[in-house]
């Protein structure tokens, strides 16, 4: 499950790409101040694009990654299978995500860490969902069974969305199963990151 991702691309370049895709971005809270970060971790604030008032529109805001779940553990991943999510869909902006190798045995505590990036674009969007909680609003990353690029490293993965599907994902009228899926094999590049253990004590659903 993804508990760490990266965003080093400046927000102005991201907004320009949305314009080129003919997705109108609103900034109801002002343009987010988004410093370049090699690691965005659970409970951090990060930029997302929520569904707008009409198709082809989105709202760019900063929100907390994860909301408090049962027993206080943060919910940072949510299973996508069999769910629609309605108007709570969002695009989570990134230029890479990290995954840890599946452990060889249950006692293994230190795992290899891998960085996945998109071959054809400098940055991309992951499928997310947002909700309200007692302190405001937060988002989580959707997950599904791993596709061909991620399966050699981990059994599940977050869902990078093809650019041509972003408008559909922000449209609650489009069934989620028509949008969510693996990118074609070979779309993701992967490099190993050394010396970082997985986060402990958080919850993925």
Backbone as CSV, one residue per row, in Angstrom:
resi,resn,N_x,N_y,N_z,CA_x,CA_y,CA_z,C_x,C_y,C_z
1,UNK,0.843,-1.189,0.000,0.000,0.000,0.000,0.878,1.239,0.000
2,UNK,0.465,2.255,-0.717,1.295,3.450,-0.858,1.146,4.339,0.372
3,UNK,2.265,4.598,1.038,2.240,5.505,2.193,3.253,6.633,2.052
4,UNK,3.692,6.881,0.816,4.695,7.918,0.565,4.697,8.201,-0.937
5,UNK,4.661,9.481,-1.306,4.779,9.819,-2.731,5.523,11.135,-2.878
6,UNK,5.754,11.558,-4.109,6.637,12.693,-4.389,5.945,13.706,-5.287
7,UNK,6.221,14.997,-5.044,5.776,16.066,-5.944,6.829,17.167,-5.932
8,UNK,7.625,17.215,-6.987,8.669,18.227,-7.117,8.384,19.204,-8.261
9,UNK,7.343,18.948,-9.048,6.963,19.833,-10.148,6.214,21.041,-9.581
10,UNK,6.505,22.225,-10.094,5.865,23.428,-9.564,4.398,23.481,-9.958
11,UNK,3.601,24.096,-9.098,2.152,24.114,-9.270,1.739,24.919,-10.497
12,UNK,2.523,25.921,-10.895,2.195,26.712,-12.082,2.259,25.845,-13.338
13,UNK,3.258,24.985,-13.433,3.365,24.084,-14.583,2.203,23.095,-14.607
14,UNK,1.805,22.635,-13.435,0.671,21.717,-13.346,-0.603,22.401,-13.814
15,UNK,-0.837,23.636,-13.365,-2.035,24.374,-13.781,-2.046,24.594,-15.285
16,UNK,-0.886,24.848,-15.877,-0.802,25.042,-17.328,-1.177,23.766,-18.070
17,UNK,-0.746,22.618,-17.553,-1.100,21.345,-18.186,-2.607,21.118,-18.145
18,UNK,-3.253,21.450,-17.031,-4.706,21.316,-16.961,-5.370,22.184,-18.014
19,UNK,-4.863,23.382,-18.211,-5.418,24.275,-19.225,-5.280,23.665,-20.614
20,UNK,-4.138,23.050,-20.885,-3.932,22.412,-22.181,-4.880,21.231,-22.393
21,UNK,-5.297,20.603,-21.302,-6.235,19.482,-21.378,-7.684,19.953,-21.386
22,UNK,-7.880,21.265,-21.383,-9.210,21.880,-21.373,-10.011,21.492,-20.133
23,UNK,-9.310,21.406,-19.009,-9.947,21.250,-17.709,-9.774,22.570,-16.978
24,UNK,-10.887,23.252,-16.704,-10.831,24.560,-16.060,-10.607,24.380,-14.559
25,UNK,-9.499,24.922,-14.069,-9.178,24.828,-12.655,-9.611,26.087,-11.920
26,UNK,-10.411,25.921,-10.886,-10.726,27.004,-9.970,-9.813,26.882,-8.744
27,UNK,-9.529,28.006,-8.120,-8.728,28.003,-6.888,-9.529,28.726,-5.804
28,UNK,-10.553,28.073,-5.250,-11.461,28.746,-4.312,-10.781,29.238,-3.046
29,UNK,-9.620,28.700,-2.722,-8.896,29.123,-1.525,-7.580,29.815,-1.879
30,UNK,-7.469,30.271,-3.133,-6.225,30.848,-3.604,-5.301,29.770,-4.133
31,UNK,-4.315,30.163,-4.928,-3.357,29.193,-5.456,-2.587,28.540,-4.305
32,UNK,-2.633,27.213,-4.194,-1.934,26.560,-3.076,-0.433,26.828,-3.105
33,UNK,0.126,27.014,-1.929,1.571,27.133,-1.778,2.127,25.724,-1.639
34,UNK,2.760,25.233,-2.692,3.173,23.830,-2.732,4.682,23.759,-2.956
35,UNK,5.470,23.644,-1.896,6.921,23.494,-2.078,7.244,22.124,-2.662
36,UNK,8.357,22.052,-3.389,8.810,20.765,-3.920,9.135,19.827,-2.760
37,UNK,8.607,18.608,-2.840,8.838,17.648,-1.764,9.164,16.276,-2.330
38,UNK,10.250,15.731,-1.860,10.643,14.377,-2.269,9.770,13.329,-1.596
39,UNK,9.268,13.653,-0.408,8.429,12.727,0.340,7.199,13.452,0.866
40,UNK,6.038,13.026,0.427,4.771,13.453,1.013,4.247,12.247,1.771
41,UNK,4.048,12.428,3.058,3.707,11.294,3.911,2.326,11.465,4.531
42,UNK,1.844,10.391,5.088,0.532,10.358,5.734,0.417,11.497,6.743
43,UNK,-0.697,12.202,6.700,-1.098,13.375,7.499,-0.543,14.683,6.947
44,UNK,0.348,14.651,5.930,0.829,15.883,5.306,-0.291,16.560,4.516
45,UNK,-0.174,17.863,4.322,-1.045,18.607,3.424,-0.472,18.523,2.010
46,UNK,-1.355,18.337,1.026,-0.890,18.189,-0.352,-2.004,18.607,-1.307
47,UNK,-1.653,18.988,-2.550,-2.663,19.477,-3.488,-3.454,18.352,-4.142
48,UNK,-4.756,18.571,-4.246,-5.655,17.680,-4.979,-6.566,18.536,-5.852
49,UNK,-7.173,17.911,-6.847,-8.194,18.562,-7.662,-9.500,17.821,-7.438
50,UNK,-10.478,18.510,-6.862,-11.796,17.930,-6.614,-12.718,18.215,-7.786
51,UNK,-13.813,17.472,-7.859,-14.817,17.716,-8.887,-15.322,19.143,-8.810
52,UNK,-15.527,19.767,-9.985,-16.056,21.118,-10.047,-17.562,21.118,-10.194
53,UNK,-18.115,22.276,-10.480,-19.566,22.409,-10.578,-20.110,21.824,-11.873
54,UNK,-19.273,21.657,-12.882,-19.717,21.125,-14.170,-18.607,20.251,-14.735
55,UNK,-18.971,19.445,-15.722,-17.971,18.590,-16.360,-16.879,19.463,-16.986
56,UNK,-15.644,19.019,-16.847,-14.526,19.786,-17.375,-14.039,20.871,-16.440
57,UNK,-14.526,20.854,-15.189,-14.081,21.815,-14.190,-13.564,21.083,-12.962
58,UNK,-12.622,21.702,-12.271,-12.086,21.134,-11.043,-11.653,22.230,-10.097
59,UNK,-11.560,21.899,-8.819,-11.146,22.845,-7.787,-9.810,22.382,-7.213
60,UNK,-8.791,23.229,-7.332,-7.459,22.932,-6.828,-7.340,23.427,-5.387
61,UNK,-7.138,22.498,-4.450,-7.067,22.842,-3.033,-5.972,22.019,-2.358
62,UNK,-5.540,22.459,-1.197,-4.628,21.693,-0.345,-5.441,20.969,0.719
63,UNK,-5.180,19.673,0.887,-5.904,18.910,1.888,-4.959,17.923,2.575
64,UNK,-5.381,17.459,3.722,-4.605,16.483,4.495,-4.716,15.105,3.854
65,UNK,-3.578,14.428,3.787,-3.590,13.045,3.325,-3.894,12.139,4.520
66,UNK,-5.066,11.540,4.514,-5.598,10.585,5.488,-6.553,11.267,6.459
67,UNK,-7.553,10.530,6.854,-8.457,10.957,7.920,-8.400,9.908,9.039
68,UNK,-8.760,10.292,10.261,-8.712,9.338,11.366,-9.730,8.220,11.159
69,UNK,-9.258,6.999,11.293,-10.121,5.836,11.155,-10.410,5.204,12.504
70,UNK,-10.876,3.959,12.497,-11.143,3.261,13.760,-9.898,3.211,14.645
71,UNK,-10.111,3.417,15.906,-9.039,3.385,16.900,-7.967,4.447,16.643
72,UNK,-8.321,5.476,15.858,-7.421,6.596,15.669,-6.360,6.418,14.607
73,UNK,-6.272,5.254,13.977,-5.258,5.062,12.937,-5.686,5.779,11.659
74,UNK,-4.741,6.425,10.945,-5.117,7.171,9.743,-5.483,6.255,8.581
75,UNK,-6.547,6.604,7.893,-6.952,5.909,6.669,-6.336,6.665,5.495
76,UNK,-5.392,6.056,4.831,-4.662,6.724,3.756,-4.842,6.064,2.396
77,UNK,-5.219,4.785,2.393,-5.562,4.037,1.177,-6.966,3.496,1.325
78,UNK,-7.707,3.461,0.221,-9.065,2.907,0.209,-9.188,1.980,-1.002
79,UNK,-9.703,0.791,-0.786,-9.891,-0.151,-1.881,-10.922,0.384,-2.874
80,UNK,-10.602,0.265,-4.146,-11.485,0.790,-5.188,-12.538,-0.214,-5.634
81,UNK,-12.285,-1.499,-5.434,-13.154,-2.528,-6.004,-14.595,-2.405,-5.518
82,UNK,-15.517,-2.350,-6.472,-16.943,-2.370,-6.176,-17.509,-1.083,-5.624
83,UNK,-16.793,0.026,-5.747,-17.253,1.297,-5.201,-17.325,2.357,-6.291
84,UNK,-18.212,3.337,-6.091,-18.399,4.378,-7.100,-17.855,5.737,-6.692
85,UNK,-18.000,6.098,-5.404,-17.446,7.310,-4.796,-18.164,8.604,-5.181
86,UNK,-19.041,8.609,-6.156,-19.863,9.769,-6.469,-19.071,11.044,-6.631
87,UNK,-19.533,12.112,-5.994,-18.894,13.423,-6.135,-17.696,13.589,-5.206
88,UNK,-17.298,12.542,-4.508,-16.161,12.615,-3.585,-14.842,12.249,-4.281
89,UNK,-14.846,12.130,-5.579,-13.627,11.779,-6.306,-12.671,12.969,-6.380
90,UNK,-11.393,12.667,-6.480,-10.401,13.728,-6.670,-9.185,13.169,-7.395
91,UNK,-8.406,14.084,-7.952,-7.114,13.769,-8.548,-6.029,14.180,-7.557
92,UNK,-5.140,13.270,-7.249,-4.027,13.561,-6.331,-2.776,13.764,-7.180
93,UNK,-2.181,14.934,-7.096,-1.095,15.339,-7.987,0.245,14.823,-7.473
94,UNK,1.053,14.275,-8.376,2.353,13.748,-7.968,3.261,13.631,-9.186
95,UNK,4.546,13.376,-8.949,5.432,13.009,-10.063,6.120,11.676,-9.791
96,UNK,5.712,10.998,-8.718,6.215,9.663,-8.426,5.566,9.135,-7.160
97,UNK,5.491,7.812,-7.048,4.997,7.217,-5.811,5.944,6.088,-5.407
98,UNK,5.968,5.831,-4.107,6.865,4.819,-3.558,6.073,3.580,-3.155
99,UNK,6.712,2.437,-3.314,6.113,1.191,-2.858,7.204,0.340,-2.222
100,UNK,6.807,-0.461,-1.244,7.728,-1.362,-0.574,7.494,-2.789,-1.044
101,UNK,8.558,-3.533,-1.182,8.444,-4.925,-1.599,7.585,-5.709,-0.615
102,UNK,6.803,-6.658,-1.143,6.094,-7.571,-0.263,7.121,-8.337,0.575
103,UNK,6.872,-8.500,1.880,7.846,-9.202,2.715,7.967,-10.669,2.342
104,UNK,9.180,-11.192,2.447,9.399,-12.610,2.170,8.775,-13.484,3.250
105,UNK,8.682,-12.955,4.468,8.019,-13.675,5.559,7.463,-12.642,6.533
106,UNK,6.576,-13.089,7.396,5.861,-12.175,8.295,6.787,-11.476,9.278
107,UNK,7.952,-12.057,9.540,8.866,-11.464,10.513,9.768,-10.397,9.910
108,UNK,9.743,-10.235,8.598,10.622,-9.260,7.943,10.122,-7.851,8.207
109,UNK,10.978,-6.991,8.743,10.566,-5.628,9.101,11.212,-4.563,8.233
110,UNK,12.282,-4.869,7.552,12.957,-3.879,6.715,12.833,-4.305,5.261
111,UNK,12.179,-3.482,4.449,11.829,-3.857,3.089,12.493,-2.927,2.087
112,UNK,12.705,-3.427,0.889,13.213,-2.583,-0.189,12.141,-1.578,-0.599
113,UNK,12.567,-0.363,-0.884,11.665,0.724,-1.267,11.928,1.090,-2.722
114,UNK,10.841,1.303,-3.496,10.944,1.547,-4.931,10.187,2.823,-5.297
115,UNK,10.753,3.586,-6.218,10.104,4.795,-6.736,9.591,4.514,-8.138
116,UNK,8.282,4.752,-8.356,7.647,4.582,-9.652,7.338,5.956,-10.250
117,UNK,7.737,6.160,-11.483,7.439,7.393,-12.214,6.828,7.034,-13.563
118,UNK,6.222,8.029,-14.201,5.576,7.806,-15.490,6.568,8.109,-16.614
119,UNK,6.659,7.210,-17.588,7.635,7.377,-18.656,7.361,8.589,-19.523
120,UNK,6.095,8.832,-19.858,5.768,9.792,-20.911,5.500,11.207,-20.413
121,UNK,5.350,11.409,-19.100,5.038,12.735,-18.573,5.827,12.978,-17.292
122,UNK,6.144,14.233,-17.062,6.926,14.600,-15.874,6.133,14.416,-14.584
123,UNK,4.823,14.576,-14.664,3.979,14.420,-13.491,2.674,13.758,-13.918
124,UNK,1.883,13.308,-12.941,0.626,12.627,-13.270,-0.336,12.775,-12.099
125,UNK,-1.495,12.172,-12.245,-2.517,12.238,-11.197,-2.912,10.826,-10.791
126,UNK,-3.059,10.638,-9.490,-3.529,9.373,-8.945,-5.000,9.511,-8.569
127,UNK,-5.748,8.416,-8.695,-7.165,8.431,-8.322,-7.290,8.498,-6.807
128,UNK,-8.086,9.464,-6.344,-8.293,9.618,-4.915,-9.757,9.844,-4.580
129,UNK,-10.032,9.868,-3.303,-11.368,10.159,-2.782,-11.186,11.044,-1.556
130,UNK,-12.111,11.980,-1.351,-12.005,12.876,-0.209,-13.260,12.783,0.646
131,UNK,-13.135,13.219,1.872,-14.295,13.225,2.770,-14.076,14.272,3.850
132,UNK,-15.149,14.627,4.504,-15.084,15.533,5.640,-14.793,14.732,6.910
133,UNK,-14.106,15.365,7.848,-13.947,14.790,9.182,-13.959,15.959,10.162
134,UNK,-13.785,15.676,11.440,-14.052,16.706,12.444,-13.148,17.920,12.330
135,UNK,-11.979,17.783,11.716,-11.047,18.911,11.600,-11.055,19.554,10.219
136,UNK,-11.926,19.093,9.323,-11.983,19.688,7.990,-12.224,18.655,6.913
137,UNK,-11.335,18.587,5.909,-11.445,17.642,4.821,-10.101,16.941,4.611
138,UNK,-10.167,15.716,4.126,-8.953,14.940,3.893,-9.177,14.027,2.699
139,UNK,-8.087,13.494,2.169,-8.188,12.587,1.020,-7.427,11.299,1.297
140,UNK,-7.762,10.283,0.514,-7.039,9.014,0.531,-6.808,8.581,-0.904
141,UNK,-5.815,7.734,-1.100,-5.505,7.193,-2.420,-6.255,5.884,-2.622
142,UNK,-6.831,5.709,-3.800,-7.498,4.455,-4.120,-6.463,3.406,-4.518
143,UNK,-6.776,2.147,-4.206,-5.883,1.053,-4.558,-6.652,-0.061,-5.256
144,UNK,-5.914,-0.865,-6.002,-6.468,-2.040,-6.670,-5.369,-3.098,-6.743
145,UNK,-5.731,-4.317,-7.176,-4.709,-5.341,-7.375,-3.645,-4.815,-8.330
146,UNK,-2.413,-5.199,-8.093,-1.294,-4.659,-8.859,-1.336,-5.091,-10.313
147,UNK,-0.990,-4.142,-11.202,-0.867,-4.409,-12.626,0.535,-4.874,-12.980
148,UNK,0.822,-5.027,-14.270,2.086,-5.639,-14.690,3.336,-4.883,-14.266
149,UNK,3.271,-3.554,-14.138,4.473,-2.800,-13.775,4.777,-2.845,-12.281
150,UNK,3.755,-3.061,-11.459,3.934,-3.023,-10.005,3.962,-4.416,-9.390
151,UNK,3.285,-5.380,-10.009,3.149,-6.725,-9.428,4.470,-7.387,-9.044
152,UNK,5.575,-7.163,-9.774,6.829,-7.783,-9.334,7.336,-7.280,-7.978
153,UNK,6.753,-6.162,-7.483,7.244,-5.549,-6.253,6.226,-5.611,-5.118
154,UNK,4.939,-5.498,-5.463,3.895,-5.459,-4.435,2.589,-5.974,-5.035
155,UNK,1.732,-6.549,-4.166,0.517,-7.202,-4.667,-0.636,-6.238,-4.925
156,UNK,-0.546,-5.016,-4.395,-1.554,-3.996,-4.682,-0.853,-2.704,-5.071
157,UNK,-1.620,-1.770,-5.647,-1.019,-0.520,-6.090,-2.032,0.600,-6.039
158,UNK,-1.516,1.845,-6.003,-2.381,2.997,-6.235,-2.718,3.045,-7.732
159,UNK,-3.558,3.994,-8.146,-4.091,3.981,-9.512,-3.710,5.268,-10.245
160,UNK,-2.580,5.281,-10.959,-2.276,6.420,-11.835,-3.297,6.454,-12.968
161,UNK,-3.812,7.626,-13.256,-4.846,7.769,-14.286,-4.254,8.346,-15.567
162,UNK,-4.631,7.757,-16.701,-4.257,8.331,-17.987,-4.860,9.724,-18.106
163,UNK,-4.136,10.638,-18.717,-4.596,12.029,-18.784,-5.960,12.173,-19.439
164,UNK,-6.234,11.355,-20.438,-7.516,11.460,-21.126,-8.690,10.993,-20.262
165,UNK,-8.405,10.403,-19.095,-9.486,9.931,-18.217,-9.734,10.859,-17.031
166,UNK,-8.960,11.943,-16.910,-9.118,12.811,-15.738,-10.500,13.460,-15.677
167,UNK,-10.976,13.940,-16.819,-12.295,14.568,-16.833,-13.364,13.569,-16.423
168,UNK,-13.266,12.333,-16.903,-14.253,11.307,-16.543,-14.196,10.979,-15.060
169,UNK,-12.980,10.943,-14.483,-12.896,10.619,-13.061,-13.533,11.711,-12.210
170,UNK,-13.438,12.949,-12.626,-14.048,14.045,-11.865,-15.550,14.155,-12.096
171,UNK,-16.098,13.368,-13.009,-17.524,13.392,-13.351,-18.218,12.237,-12.641
172,UNK,-19.027,12.541,-11.631,-19.690,11.508,-10.844,-20.657,10.666,-11.663
173,UNK,-21.064,11.164,-12.829,-21.999,10.422,-13.675,-21.310,9.289,-14.430
174,UNK,-19.996,9.317,-14.522,-19.252,8.266,-15.226,-18.943,7.156,-14.235
175,UNK,-19.377,5.917,-14.490,-19.105,4.829,-13.545,-17.612,4.666,-13.280
176,UNK,-17.276,4.460,-12.023,-15.866,4.351,-11.642,-15.165,3.222,-12.385
177,UNK,-15.864,2.099,-12.594,-15.208,0.961,-13.235,-14.834,1.235,-14.688
178,UNK,-15.422,2.273,-15.290,-15.042,2.646,-16.653,-13.747,3.466,-16.686
179,UNK,-13.338,3.966,-15.548,-12.174,4.855,-15.484,-10.974,4.171,-14.846
180,UNK,-11.231,3.440,-13.766,-10.139,2.879,-12.976,-9.593,1.611,-13.630
181,UNK,-8.292,1.549,-13.765,-7.655,0.377,-14.354,-6.157,0.584,-14.446
182,UNK,-5.463,-0.438,-14.884,-4.017,-0.346,-15.033,-3.650,0.455,-16.264
183,UNK,-2.560,1.165,-16.186,-1.958,1.732,-17.384,-1.330,0.595,-18.198
184,UNK,-1.116,0.790,-19.491,-0.487,-0.262,-20.295,0.871,-0.671,-19.725
185,UNK,1.198,-1.938,-19.861,2.481,-2.439,-19.382,3.625,-1.616,-19.964
186,UNK,4.580,-1.272,-19.135,5.705,-0.458,-19.569,5.507,1.033,-19.399
187,UNK,4.339,1.460,-18.878,4.084,2.897,-18.687,4.874,3.480,-17.528
188,UNK,5.188,2.655,-16.531,5.876,3.122,-15.334,7.336,2.700,-15.345
189,UNK,8.199,3.615,-14.919,9.600,3.302,-14.685,9.817,3.146,-13.185
190,UNK,10.761,2.305,-12.807,10.985,2.048,-11.383,12.481,2.059,-11.088
191,UNK,12.832,2.686,-9.961,14.203,2.656,-9.455,14.134,2.318,-7.971
192,UNK,15.181,1.681,-7.472,15.211,1.313,-6.070,15.719,2.465,-5.216
193,UNK,15.074,2.646,-4.062,15.476,3.642,-3.071,15.965,2.866,-1.853
194,UNK,17.155,3.201,-1.384,17.755,2.420,-0.305,17.575,3.103,1.043
195,UNK,17.546,2.288,2.102,17.677,2.787,3.458,16.453,3.388,4.078
196,UNK,15.246,3.029,3.597,14.031,3.608,4.183,13.057,2.489,4.519
197,UNK,12.751,2.267,5.793,11.781,1.242,6.174,10.360,1.729,5.956
198,UNK,9.387,0.843,5.881,7.980,1.260,5.714,7.440,1.940,6.950
199,UNK,6.427,2.778,6.777,5.759,3.407,7.915,5.006,2.359,8.713
200,UNK,4.851,2.583,10.004,4.172,1.634,10.891,2.950,2.307,11.513
201,UNK,1.975,1.479,11.878,0.868,1.943,12.679,-0.146,2.797,11.956
202,UNK,-0.365,2.544,10.644,-1.393,3.272,9.910,-2.290,2.257,9.221
203,UNK,-3.408,2.728,8.713,-4.448,1.828,8.247,-4.754,2.066,6.781
204,UNK,-4.776,1.020,5.973,-5.245,1.077,4.596,-6.469,0.220,4.454
205,UNK,-7.500,0.729,3.808,-8.775,0.005,3.682,-8.994,-0.470,2.253
